[in-house]
Amino acid sequence: DRSQERALRLLQLLLHCALTPQSQSAIAEVTAVLFRSVMSAQEGDYSVHTVMPVLSLWAARCPDQLRAACGTVAPGVAPIRFLKASRRFKQAVCQVGLLQAALVAQSASPAPADEFWELYFSSCAETLRPDGKSGVNSSLGILSKAFALRSAATGKLPRAVRLMKALDVASVPPGLVIPPEANAQQVACQWFFQGSWSLVQGLISQSNVTVPAWLAAAPPVVQQAHRDLGLA
């Protein structure tokens, strides 16, 4: 439904602009209702590519709200949904945002089960895979061409193009900055592994395993990424 998609896009933009506790509280109820609806539905009953970016951004902007909402759905459902969703996106910036959301949700759930770690490891390996992911939405490629469409009278890009750009910006997790000439995939992965390490360590502790034992269970590419960043 196009009206639902537009509403979700608008909610994503509102979350992106919600930088104060007051503005975040103002949209918390709407986002919490969306979260409960999605986590209670069958996985095929909603559009992953329109719903999950909203919930991912909510997890980054308002992690405590997400943790509280996790108590209103079946235990362990939200982390698994976020991890599975990360594999449906091609852009690294979207993937790491969903991985981060999975960790936040898991921190509000019982101790991680084997299913969580297995899916987490495989999702991380997928994000690290050097397959030419650009880390940005394909619509960004349109933007360079769109400057040719500037109006001499207004000096503005067409509204549809401006909306695409705004949504692309809103898809990038807060705090993640990718320089123009940088490899977006590498920057996004480094940002995620370094920024989430303390949260991961807490979950490892809940699983009653040591960090070396935990890392030994990860795919080689995930092990190497942690070593390269001095995390293990």
Secondary structure, DSSP 8 states (H G I E B T S, - for coil): -HHHHHHHHHHHHHHHH--SHHHHHHTHHHHHHHHHHHHHS-GGGS-HHHHHHHHHHHHHH-HHHHHHHHTTS-TTHHHHHHHHHHTT---HHHHHHHHHHHHHHHTTSSS--HHHHHHHHHHHHHHH--S---SS-THHHHHHHHGGG--TTT----HHHHHHHHHHHHHS-TT----TTS-HHHHHHHHHHHHTHHHHHHHHHHTT--HHHHHHTS-HHHHHHHHHTT--
